[in-house]
């Protein structure tokens, strides 16, 4: 099989991993160390890079992140004053011109092996986007409370019914995107918070970008600070926006971009 970690000009293919953080001083060093170790051992033929994106932390997260970047090569820090997970991921992905962009939540709930699966989906199988899934057959979810599981599945049903989608999991915090797809899709995404993931997938699917949903092992973070009910309301408002004009408006902007 052809080694796709090397481009036709003989240069190594590049991977950028964005880790969005907000007040994560307690776990940041441990999580970055784990990702760094996995990348060092499993992506030796790639030119890879980790970008910690802080979006509005008020604890010592920024200081911890800068110390990490000084101690480890291939690790940088981007500080944003405004909060928003979607803003952090989007700005981080656009910060560097990598061949493959990935983001992974700092709690590392998604198994580390998902990184290899996502990269293979794009670099070997040729998908535009690859997403980790807790809801697709073959996935394994550990320790997730029943109310969170119910809300996640209900949300999945609403999205699939409204937009005639086949994707099951829209919100798992581990996704990858090719360079060209990122440059096309990110500028037309309006949401800067938790709905960012869903909007990315819907816009990409509607505009015929290929998406591979990959079942993974996922372990619930008992310290999760996601306010699931308020987030669900925000997500529903985002779905309404896309359903009634937002999807067509974004697609029109994408077509205009292609013409230019």
N, C-alpha and C positions, 0 to 999 in steps of 0.2 A: 504493500500500500504506500502511496505517495506520502512523504513527510510534509504535512501542511503547516508545521510550525516554522517552516522556512518559506519566504516569499520567492517568486520567480527570479528576483534580482540577487538572491542569496542571503538576504538579510533576515534576521529572526523576526517572526511574527510577534506582535506586542499585545499584552493584556494589561488592562487597568482595572483594579478592584477598588471601588468606592465603599467606604464604611461610614455611613452617616451616624453622628453621635449628638446626644443632648444630655448633659449632666450624667456622664458615664465614667466618672473618675474611678469608681470602685472596680470595674471590670475591663476597662479599656486596654491596659497593658497586657493582661492575660489573653484577651481575645486577639489582639494584633499579633502577639507572639505565636498563637496557635495558627493563624492564617499564614503568617510569614514562614513558619516551619513547614506547613503543608505545601505552599508554593515552591519553596526551596527544594523540597524532595521530589515533587511531582511535575514540575514545569521547567526543568533544567534547559530545555531547548527553546524556551520562549523568553522574550524580553518582557518581564512582568514588573508591575509597580502597584503599590498600595497607597491610596489617598484617603486620609482621615478628614472628613468634612464636618466640622463643628458648626451647628446652627443655633447659636444663641445660648450656649451653656453659661450658667451662673456659678458653677462650682469650679474645681481645679482641672476640669477636663482638658482645656486648652494647654495648660502647663504640662500635664501628663503626655498629651499628644506631641508637643514639641520635644520633650525629652526622648520619646520613642523615636522620633524622626532623626534626632541627633545620634542615637545609638545604632540604628539599623539603616543600612543602605536600602534604596528602593522604597522608602516610606516618606511621604510628605504630608503636610497639613494645610488645609484650606479653612479659613475662618469666615463665617457668614454672620452678620449681625442679626438678620431676620431668621425666625424659626420656620420650620416646615420640612418634613422628611422628603417630600417631592422636590422642593427647591434644592435641598442638599444633594440629592441624587442627580438631578438634571445638571446643576452647576458643576458637580464633580465630573460627570461623564463628558461634559463639554470642555473641561479644563485641559485635557490631553488628547492628542490625536492617535489613540491606540486603535489597533485592528479590532479588538474585542473589548467591550466594556461590561463590567460586572458590578452589581452591588450586592452586599450581604449585610444583614442586620448584625449589630455588634454583639447581641446576645448569643449568636451562633446556634440558634435553635435548629436551623437546617444543618444536616450532616455535612461535614467538610467535603466528602466525596462528591457532593453536588457540583462543586466547582469544575471538576473534571468532566462531569456529564454535560454541563452547560457549554463548556468550551468545545467539546466534541460535537455537540449539536450544531454549533455555528461553523466551526472550522473544518469539520469532516463531513457532516451531513448537509451543510449549506443553508441552514435556517437563518432567517433574519433576526429572530428573537427566540430565546430559550428561557423557560420559567420553571422554577421548582414548584411542585404541587403536593399539597397535603390531602387532596380530595380525589385525585385520580386513582384508579385501581392499581394496586401494587405499592402504594405509599404506606408508611407506617407512622402513626402519630402516638406519642407517648405523653401521658400526664395532662392531656388537655381537658379542662372542665367541660361538663356537658352543655352548659349554657353558651360557652364560646363556640363549641362545635355546632350547636344548633343554629346560632346566628350566622356563622360562616357558611353553612350549607344553605340556609334560607337566602342569604345574600347572593350566593352562586346561582340559585334557582331564579331569582329575580333578574339578574343580569342576563342569563342565558335565555330566559323567556322574552325579555324586552328586546334584545338585540340579536336573537337567533344565533347565539354563540355556542360552540362546542367546548370551549375551555371551561374547566371546572373551578380552579383556584386562581383568583385574581389578586390576592393580597399577601401571598407568601413572600417573606422578605429576602428573596434570593433570585435575581434575574440577570440575564445577559443579553446584550444587543450588539449587532455588528456596527462598525464605524459609520457606514453610509446610512444605515437605518436610523441611527441616533441623530445624525445631522439632519435627516428629513423630518423625523417625528417630534423630537423634543421641542423645537421652537413653536409648535402649534398646540402643545399641551397647556391648558390654562391652570389646572390645579397645582398647588405647591405643597399640599399636605398629604394625608393618607390616601386620598382618592387618586393620586398620581398614578399608582400602579394600574388601577382599573382603566383609567383614561388611556394610558399607554397601550394596553392590550386591545381595547375596543377600537381605537383609532387605527392601530396597525392592522388589525383583522379586516376592518371595513375598507381599508385601502390596499388590500391584497398582499400584505407582507406576511411571510410564512412564520408560524409560531409553533414551537415544539414544547409541549407540556410534559414535564418529566417527573414521575413519582419519586419521592425521596423519603428518607427517615427524618422525622421532625420531633423534637422534644420541647414541650411547653416550658416557657420561662416563667417560673413562679413569681419573679420580681417584675413582670411586665407592667408598664405604666400606661399602656394604651387604654383609654377610656372607651370601652367597646360600644356602649350605647350612644354616646355623643358622636363617636366616629361613624357609627352606622347611619345616624341621621344626616351627617355631612355627606356620606357616600350616596345616600338616596337622593339628596339634592343635586349631587353631581350627575347621577344617572338621568334625572329629570332634565337637567341642562343639556346633556348630550342628546337625549331623545327628542327634545323640542328645539331644534335649531343648531345646537352646538356641534353635533357630529357633521352636519352638512357644511357649516361654516369652516370648521377645521379642515375638512377635505378640500374645500375650495381654496383655502390658503396653501395647501400642499400642492395642488395643481398649478397655482400661480407661481409657486417657487420652482417647480419643474420647468415651466416655460421660460423663466428667467435664467 
